[in-house]
Amino acid sequence: MKEEISKVLTMVQEGKIDADKGSELIRVLQEKENTAIKLHDKTVKYIDKTLKIRVISAENDNVKVNLPLKLVKAVLIAGHSIAASIPQSEKYVKDIDINLIIEAIENELDGQIVDVQSANGDSVSVIIE
């Protein structure tokens, strides 16, 4: 950004633009940099969150999985495929829409994004914290 401000000041010195126009350009450059910094900070903070999957079974077959969002996409797709092929876990994961979870991550959603309750007391929750 320092280079761009120097160019604006040089244009003012050379009379190519007036001081008001130079001031406006510098303000725009500073706002642009501040916006870029805020977006970068937000992305860094979000990517450091954790995807939490909780399965609570009426038969006490409970599962707790915590995954850093950095790994989620690859692990989620593979893990869902594996869990869906295991007879004991198939009934718990069949109602989970993996694409919904991936879309939630891409849109930086927070909180509970999946909550499935069965009639016999089983529950599945997916949370981003």
C-alpha positions in Angstrom: 0.0 0.0 0.0 2.9 2.4 0.7 3.8 2.2 -3.0 0.3 3.2 -4.1 0.2 6.1 -1.6 3.6 7.3 -2.9 2.3 7.2 -6.5 -0.7 9.3 -5.4 1.5 11.8 -3.7 3.8 12.0 -6.7 0.7 12.6 -9.0 -0.3 15.5 -6.6 3.3 17.0 -6.7 3.4 16.7 -10.5 0.0 18.4 -10.8 -1.7 15.5 -12.5 -4.4 15.5 -9.8 -5.3 18.1 -7.1 -4.9 17.6 -3.4 -8.6 16.8 -2.8 -8.5 14.0 -5.4 -5.2 12.7 -3.9 -6.7 12.7 -0.4 -9.8 10.8 -1.7 -7.6 8.2 -3.4 -5.5 7.6 -0.3 -8.7 7.2 1.8 -10.0 4.6 -0.7 -6.6 2.7 -0.6 -6.7 2.7 3.2 -10.3 1.4 3.3 -9.4 -1.3 0.8 -6.5 -2.5 3.0 -8.6 -2.4 6.2 -11.3 -4.5 4.5 -8.7 -7.0 3.3 -7.3 -7.3 6.8 -10.7 -7.9 8.3 -11.6 -10.6 5.8 -8.3 -12.3 6.3 -8.7 -12.3 10.1 -12.3 -13.6 9.8 -11.1 -16.5 7.6 -8.3 -17.4 9.9 -10.5 -17.4 12.9 -13.2 -19.5 11.2 -10.9 -22.1 9.8 -9.5 -22.6 13.4 -13.0 -23.8 14.6 -14.0 -27.4 15.1 -16.7 -29.6 13.6 -18.3 -31.6 16.4 -20.4 -34.7 15.6 -22.3 -36.2 18.5 -24.3 -39.5 18.4 -26.2 -40.4 21.5 -27.8 -43.8 21.4 -30.5 -45.2 23.6 -28.3 -48.3 23.9 -25.4 -46.2 25.1 -23.4 -46.6 21.8 -22.3 -42.9 22.0 -19.9 -41.3 19.6 -18.0 -38.1 19.9 -16.0 -36.8 17.0 -14.1 -33.5 16.9 -12.5 -32.4 13.6 -10.6 -29.2 12.8 -12.4 -27.5 9.9 -9.1 -27.6 8.0 -9.6 -31.4 7.6 -13.3 -31.6 7.5 -14.2 -31.8 3.8 -12.0 -34.8 3.0 -12.6 -36.6 6.3 -16.4 -35.9 6.2 -16.9 -37.4 2.8 -14.7 -40.5 3.5 -16.1 -41.0 7.0 -19.7 -40.8 6.0 -19.1 -43.4 3.3 -17.4 -45.7 5.8 -20.0 -45.2 8.5 -22.9 -45.8 6.0 -21.4 -49.1 5.1 -21.1 -50.4 8.7 -24.4 -52.0 9.7 -24.3 -50.8 13.3 -23.8 -47.1 12.3 -25.7 -47.1 9.1 -29.0 -46.2 10.9 -27.3 -43.2 12.5 -25.7 -41.6 9.5 -28.3 -42.3 6.8 -30.2 -39.1 7.5 -27.1 -36.8 7.6 -26.8 -34.7 4.4 -23.0 -34.3 4.0 -23.5 -31.7 1.2 -25.4 -29.5 3.7 -22.5 -29.7 6.2 -20.0 -28.8 3.5 -22.1 -25.9 2.3 -22.4 -24.7 5.9 -18.6 -24.7 6.2 -18.1 -22.9 2.9 -20.6 -20.2 4.1 -18.9 -20.0 7.5 -21.9 -20.9 9.5 -21.6 -21.4 13.3 -23.6 -23.4 15.8 -25.7 -26.5 15.4 -26.3 -27.3 11.7 -27.8 -30.8 12.0 -30.1 -32.2 14.7 -31.7 -35.6 14.1 -33.9 -37.2 16.8 -35.3 -40.7 16.5 -38.4 -42.1 18.1 -36.4 -44.5 20.2 -34.2 -41.8 21.8 -31.2 -41.8 19.4 -29.9 -38.4 18.4 -27.3 -37.1 16.0 -25.9 -33.5 16.2 -23.4 -31.7 14.1 -22.0 -28.4 15.5 -19.4 -25.9 14.4 -17.7 -24.2 17.3 
